[in-house]
């Protein structure tokens, strides 16, 4: 289950800008990938600016790259207190909700997973990444209040994505990978858990992504209750699998840039084959990329990825 949308955008002759501003183009890219590749599930566009934009953050767009947040929206206790929680209909949020609704209506042979940002990663986009790391120590009350407001928006957005007919949600919380276990327990996992509890049930899968660093935040991730844990390419997958209960899905973690984009098809086939062999004793493992695949991934590399999965599964 690679996390990818860009190959679908490229197959349709569209730009990234089209995909993040036009709901029909976005839905079409998701559907195109489901038509072309036998993924275990279809995933949505990973645009980690849309929630910050809903709060009022300035976002810069380009034709071929995912948008970026520029500047800071809040910077101290007073500015955080003045920050209003927007409704789940603010900014481009409805575009993503409706795009995944269109895609889910057309993809009927596999689960469709929506996507959103995590609370600490959203807070970092509003407060500044460097600044929030310092403020966790110097102004913890301000950051806790900011996280309360971020979580309130994310719960509303997650419920709207669920109502759109999706089968699950991937929450990208990459900034939490910079936190120690103690700080992750304080400033990320409790807030993620609230979103998990708001949408996850027996028929709905919540997947939490954390870039991680040798799996050091695994226990904190488990504490959120998410039934799927997705790890970036810095994590040790065997260590993660040993730390995660066997009733949780563990996903990861091929390098999306260095391997999937810059590597050869043979290198992809070898790396995927090795990871599948190393994790063969763990039936809860799902092969995936460590993050969203960037623009320009060769189709031969994607074909090699799925060929490696077929080869591994044929021996079972």
Secondary structure, 3 states (H helix, E strand, C coil): CCCCCHHHHHHCCCCHHHHHHCHHHHHHHHHHHHHHCCCCEEECCCCCCHHHHHHCCEEECCCCCCCEEECCCCCCHHHHHHCCCCCCCCCCHHHHHHHHHHHHHHCCCCEEEEEEECHHHHHHHHHCHHHHHHHHHHCHHHHHHHHHHHHHHHHHHHHHHHHCCCCEEEEECHHHHHCCHHHHHHHCHHHHHHHHHHHCECCEEEEEEECCCCCCCHHHHHCCCCCEEEECCCCCHHHHHHHCCCCCEEEEEECCCCCCCCCCHHHHHHHHHHHHHHCCCCCCEEEEECCCCCCCCCHHHHHHHHHHHHHHHHCC
